[in-house]
């Protein structure tokens, strides 16, 4: 039986309906992602399900005593107390059994200090607290609006595992394609007020959606030709008023009305990066950099590197490890405690700020981009400001709207529009993917890949990192910054796995260096290893899956914290052993093939 059902629901804010006679049922255990462009009404749909918004028409039927938890994009301004107080308020002890683990495991997994005052936290950490509160209340339906914003990669991966094992239904909006693919078992596409459900994986949805839009374009092209023919006929006026032609006139009027009410997709963002004058070969020279805030432990310790022209460098690390601090050191916004960061010749900096601090919230979109000018210059070409904003999907009416009235995605697009007016051959971007719809995100990827300048990028979007960057700086704790070639997936394959303190016989990953040279013929021991390794790999995979399931069982933290800690310590050892076994098996298979 459906937990909640929407029947013929409509919502309108003055223009065309945001939701136009939408119907939806949410079943127990369903994990559905709502996709669609910025401004299509995804957050509105979540608010309807949460009960914080009432529809203009239609009916919403809920099961009795339905518990709904809603993580919004915006942080409420009226919350006060400690982190533990805020999270505990979400608990309804009367609805939970005695085995419920409460808030503690969620505070631990999300890296939250329960004694910290909520009002002293950053916006990103406040959203973590609200996420912990939503998860801890053990809801029947969990609503998440951009849940991965401000989470580090480890927290995102934990949330993925938790949702995969959770009993609750989940309806979420996200731009994180890796999160979407791993969590969703259903896709809900919101397009021009209409909601369509797709029971398939995300890749299949994209293909089917493209086919549907192609068929729609063919349909309206034929209708357009038919309308042109009928308009030509009516203009000739030949017997148009006779009885036998009244039906044809009525059909023409109906066709005109169809075109009048037709809702077409909004245009595609057209982003264009201007690298300006080329910089020197060495863009940044970093020598033995140390940095610590007064009275705090050292965040950066002995970091040395060189960034060359054309490199696209990603910066990876847990929240609080110092990613934004490192970015500010590299672009001169902070001065190292010791060591030097030297910019090369002709370096021009353009900075994208994750806090949107470069936007005046009280001013209009138009004023933020162009002040009082009617034209802007992009790539050496003059363009009318309304035309330029249209490239970022801002209509003339929207261009005259105050920034404070924009959605998170629209603010991100506006900041990109402002940034791209600055010619810069060193582009620094701190979490640029937050709130962008997937289509704009993919277009941004294309522009960054074609960008001739140098890029420094902080992002928790794993797919975005893999698509864009050529190397990574990884903050590994205790001030260490390590350099790895490639993106996030490449780092996973190369990273060292540290054994926990007190562990017996720690397993170290295979070195990245070239494998040792061996004769093609396998020895007796190697032949035996080749036969036994597939079974060992299977056992390790089963063990790792069981460990993940154990760590996702929140009741375990309450009933047996020692067992939970043991599983947490064993997991990296098992993953390292699996990686080593795969490497050994691949080596033996290759040599056995050569020996044939």
N, C-alpha and C positions, 0 to 999 in steps of 0.2 A: 504493500500500500504506500502511495506517495506521501512523503512528509509534508510537502506543500505543493499546491497547484495554482498556477496563474491562468485565468481564462479570459481571453479577449481583452487584455489589459492595455490601456493607452495612457501616455504621458506626453504633454505638450508644454513648451516653455515660450510660446509666442510665435515661433516659426513653424516649419513642418514638424509633425509628431516625432519625438525622440524614440518612443515606442509606439507602434501602430498596430493595435489589436494583437498583441503578443500572447501566446499560450506556452506554458512550460510546466513540467512536473519534475520534481526532484525526488529520486528514490533513495532509500537507505544504501550507503556504501558507494554512491556515485561520486566520481571526482571529475567535474566538468570545468573546462576552461572557457571563459567568455572572450572571444576574439573580436576584433573590429578596430577601425581607425580611431584616433583621438577625437573625442566629441561625438561619437556615435551613440553614447548612452550606456556604456558598460557599467559605470559606477551607479547610474540611475537604476539599472536593473538590480544590482546588489542591494541598494537602499530599499527597493520595493520588497525584496525577499526578507530583509532584516526588519521591516515594519517601521522604518524611520521616515518613509515617504508613502503617501496614499495616492493611488492612481486616479486619473481624471475620469476614467470609466473602466468597466470590467470588474472581475471578481477574483479575490485571493482567498483560498481555502487552506487552513493550517490544521495539522493534527493537534488534539488537545495536549497541553503541557509541553509544547515543542520548545526546546532550548536552541536558540540561535546566537552564535558569537560572530561579531563583525569587526574585522580590522580595516579601518578606513585609511585613505591616503593622508588625511589631515589629523593632526594631534589635537584633541580637545584642550581648550585653555583653562578649564575649571577643575583640573585634577590636582590634588595636593596630598602629601604624605610620603612615606618611604616606598621604595620599589615593592617590597613585600606587601605593604598595605594595599597598593594599587592592584597587584595580582590577586591577592586573597579576596578582594571585593568581587572578583568574577566567579568565585566558587559558590556553588549552591549545595551546601552539605546535605540538605534533605534529599537531594536527587542523586547522590552518589552512594555507592556501596562502600563498605568499610575498607576495601582494598585500594581505593583511589589514592594515588600518590601525592595529590595536592600540588602545590606550586613549586616545591623544591627542585625536582629534576629539570623543569623548564628554565628556572633561573640559572642552573648550572650549565645546561646545554647552550643557552643564549648568552653566556658570559656576563650575567647581571649580578650586581652587588645588592643584596636584599635590604641592606641598611642605608643605602644611598637615598638622598632626597630626590624625589621625582623632578621637581622644578629646577634642580641644578644640572640636569642631564642635557646633552645635546638633542637636537630633533631626531637624529637617527637612533640614539639610545632610547629615547622615549617610545619610538615605534617598536623597538624590541620588547620593552616592558608591556606594551599593549598586545603584542603578539603572544607573549607568555600568558597574559591574562585570558586571551581568547582560547588558547590551547588548554589551559588549566581548568576551564569550566566544564570540560567534557560535554561539548554541545552535540545535538543531533545533526545540526547543519552548521558548518564552519564557512564563513564568507571572508575571503582575503582579497583586498584590493592592493595590487603590487606588493606582495609580501616579501619579495627579495630585495627591495630597496633598502639600502643601509645595512644589509647583512653581509658578513664576510663569507667566503666560499665554504669554509667548514660548517658554518651555521646553516647555509643553504642546503648543503648535502645532508645534514642531519634532519632538516625540515622535510626534505624529499622522502627520506626513509621513514620518518614518523607518519607522514600522510599516507604512504603506501600501505602501512600496517594498521592505520587507524580504522575504527569502526564507523566513524561519523561520515556523513556526506559532506562534500567540499565543493563549493562554487568559487572560482577564483579568476582574477584578472592579472595577467603578467606579461611583461615584455621579454622575460628570460626564456629563450627557446629551449635551452637544456632542461630547465625546471618543468616547462610545459610538457616536453616529450616524456619525461620520466614520471610525472605525477598523473596527468590527465588520462582517463579512459573514455572520455567523451568530449567533443568540441561543440560549443554553441557559438555560432557566428552571427553577430549583430551588424546588419548592413541596411542603411537607409530605413530604419524603423522596423525592419522585419528580422525575426529571430529564427534561425534554422539550426537543427540539431544534426550532428554528424557522428555516427558510431564507428569511428575509425581512428587510426593514429594520425598525428599531425602532418606527416609527410603526405599521406593519402588525402587528407583534407585539402592541403594546398593545391594538389593536382586537380581534385574534383571541383574545387572552387574556381580555379582558372578555367576549367572546361565549361562551368556554368556561366561565367562572365562572358566567355567567347560565344556561347549559344545565345545569351541575352543580346549581345551586340548584333549578331546576325538577325535575330528576331526584329529588333528595332530598325535595322537597316531596311529590311523588307517592308515594314510598316511605313517607313519614311518615303520609300519609293511609291507605295500605294497612295499615301497622302498627297504627294506631288502630282500624281496622275489625276486624282479626283479634284484637286484644286484647279488644275488646268481645265478640266471638264466644266466645272461650275462657272469659271470665268468666261467660257465661250457662250454660256447661257442658252445652249440649244435644247429646247423643250424641257428646261430644268423645272419648270413650274407645272408640267403636265402630270396627271395622276400617276401614270406608269413610272415616273421618275422620282416620285416623292420618297420612296424607300431608299433610293440611292442618295438623295440629299440628306435624309436622316442618318444614314450610315456615315456620311462625311462629317456631319456634326458630332457624331459619337467618336469618330476617329480624332477629330480636333480636340475633344475633351480628354481622350486618353493621353495625347501628347502634352496637354496643359498640366495634367496631374502627374505626369511621369517624373520620378525622382532619379536623377542620374548620380553616379558616384562622383565625389569631389575629385579634383585634379590630383596629380601626383606631385609630391614635393620635388623641386628641382634645386638641389644643393650644388654649389660651386665654390670650391676652395681656391683661394688666391695665395700662392706661396711667395709672391713678391720676388725680390732679388735673391739670387742664390747665395747661401752662406759659404764659409770656408769649409775645407774637408773635415777639420775637427770642430765640432759644434760645442761640445762640453769636455773639459778636462777636469776630472775629479781626483784629488790626491789626498789620501789619508784623512778623510773627513770624519770628525767626531761631532756629536751634537747631543745636548741634554738641556731640558728646561730647568730653571732654578729649583733646586731641592728635589729633583726627580732623577730616577736612574737614567743612564745613557740610552738614548733611542738608536743612535747611529754610532758605530764604533769601527774606525779604521777602514772606511769605505774608499776604494780606489777603482776608477773605471774611466773609459773614454767613450764618448758618444760621437759617432761619425755621421756625416751628412747622409740623409736618406734612411737612417735607421728608424724603426718604429718599435719603441721600447715599452713593454708593459710592466707595471709595478704591482706585485702580488704580496699579500700578507694578511694576517688576521686583523680585525678591528682593534685599534689601539696600538698596533705595532709600529706606526709611524709612517704610513704610506704618504699621507698628505704633507707631513713634515718633510719627508725626503723630497717630494715634488717641489715644495717651497724653497728648500735649500738649493735644488738644481736650477731653479729659475730666478734666484737672487732675492726672494721675498724674506728669507731668513739667512742669518750669518752663522756659519759653523762655529762651534766652540773652539775647534782647532782644525787645521787643514784648509784646503782651498778648493773652490769651484770656479773655474775660469771659462768664460764664454769665448768662442772663436770669433773670427773676423766676420763682420756683416750679419750677425745674428739678430733677427727681429722676432720678438716674442708675441704670441697671441695665446690668451689664457681663458679656458672654460672652467668656471667655478661651480662645483656641485651644490653650493649653498644658494645659487642664483643671486649672489650679492650684487652683481653688476646691473640688476634690474631695479628701476624705480617703480614700486608697486602702485603708487598713486597716479603716476603718469600713464598716458595711453600707450598702446603698442607702437603707434606711429612716432610718438615723441621719443620713446626709448631707442628707436632705431635711427631716426634722422633728425631729431630736434625739430627745427622749423624749416628744414630743407625740403624741397620738392623732388630732388633727384639724389641718387647715391651712385657711387662709382664702384663697380665690381669687375675685377680682372681688366682694369683700364677702360671699361666701357660704361658710359653714363646710362642710368636706367631710372625711370620714374619710381618713386618710393612705393606707390601702390602696386605697381607691377612686380617689384622686388619682393614685397611682402606676400603677394599672390603666389610666388614660387614656394613659399613656406606655408601655403594653404590658409592665409589670412585674407578674408574678404574685406572690401572697403569698410563695411559696417564693423567687422571684428577689429580692424586696424584702429578704429576710433574708441575701442573699449579699454577701460583701465586694466592694467596688468593684474591687479588684485582679483579681478573677476575671471581670469583665465584658469583652465585646468592645469594640472601638473605637466601633462604632455605638451600643451600649448606654450607654457612658460619655457620648457626645454627647447622647443622649436624657435621661440623668439630669441633665446640666448644664442642659439646657433646662427640665426639671421644677423644678430649684432656682431658675433664673433667673426663671421665670414667677411664682414666689411673691413676687417683689419688685415692688411697684407702681412703675413708672418711666415718666416721659413723655419721657426721652431714653434710647433703647436703643442700646447700643454693642456690636457683634458683630464679633469677630475670627475669621475663618474658621469660621463656624458650620456649614458644609455638610460638613466633613470627616467621613467614616465614616457619614453618615446614609444609610439606604436611600432610594430614589427616592420611595417613597410618603410617607414622613415629610417629605422635602425639599419635595415639592409642597404638603403641608399647611402647612408652615412658610411657604412663599411666600404662601399664602392668608391666613394670620394677619397677616403683615407688611403685606400690601396693605390689610387692614382695620384695621390699627393706627392709632389716632388721634394717637399721639405722634410724636416725631421719631426718625429712625434714622440711625446712622452705621455703615457696613458695610465691612469688608475681606473680599474674596473673590476667588478665582481662577476661580470657576465662572461662565463667561460666560453661560450660560442663566439662572442665578439672578440675576445682575446685570441682565440685560435685562428679566426679569420683575418685579423689585422696585424698583429705584432710579429716582429722578426726575432726578438730576444726579450728576456725578462730579467728584471731585478726582483729578487725574492727576499723579503725580510723574514729571517728564520729565527728571530728571537735573540735576546741578549746583545742586541746591537749589530748582529751579523747581517750583511747584505750580500747575497750570492748572485752570480750571473749565470744564466742558462740560455742556450740558443733555443729559438722557437717559442711557441705559445704555451697555454695552460696544459694541454694534453702532453706536450713535449716535456714540460717540467715534471709532470707526474711520473713519466717514465725514467727520468734522470735523478730525481731527488733522493737524497739519503734518507733512510728510515731509521730513526733513533730508537734503540731499545729502551724500555722503561727501567728505572733504577731497580736493582735487585733481581733483574730477569736473568735466567740461566741461559748460557750459550746463545747470546744475541746473534740474530741472523743479519748479515749485512748484504746490501744489494750488490749485484754484479757491477764491476766498474764499467764506465762508458768507453774506456779505451778499447782499441782493436783487440779481438780475441786472440789468444795464443795460438801459434801454429801447431797443428797436429797432423800426423799422417792420415790419409783418407781411410785406411782400414781401421775398423773399430777393434779395440781390445776386448777380452772376455768381459771385464767389468763394465766397459762402456756398452756392450751389447745388452748386458743384464739391466743397466740403467735405462737404456732405451725402451726396454719392455716394461719396466716398472714405473717409469715416470708418468704415463697417462693416468694410471690408477692413483698415484700420489697427487697429481694435479686435481683430479676429481674430488679426492678427500679434502684437500685444502679449500676448494671452492665451496664444498658443502659446509665446512667448518666456518668459513667467512660468512656465508649466508646465515648460519645459525647465530653467529656473534652479532651480526647486524640486527637480527630479529630480537635477540636478548636485550641489546642496548635500546631498542625502540619500545620495549615493554616498560612503561613508566611505573607500574606497580612494583617492579623489581627494586627500584631505588628505595622504596619504603620497606619491603619485606626482607631484602638481603643486599644491603649496600656493598658488602664485601664481594659478593658474586658479580655485581655490576662493575666494580672496580677491576676485578680480575679479567672480565671480558674486555674492558676498555684497554687494559695493558696487553692482552694477547692479540688483539686485532691487528696492530701494525706489524707484529712479528709474523703472523700468518700471511698477511699481504706481501711482505718481503719474501717469505719462503715461496709463495706462489710465483712471484716474479722471477725468482732464481730458478725454480723448476721449469718454468716456461722457456727461459733463456737456454738452459741446459738441454732441454728436449729439442728445441729448434736447431741448436748447434749439432747435436748428434744426428738428427734427421738429414741435415744438409750434407754432413760428411758421409753418411750412409748412401745418400743418393749419388754423390760424386764417385763413390767406390764401385758402383754398379757398372 
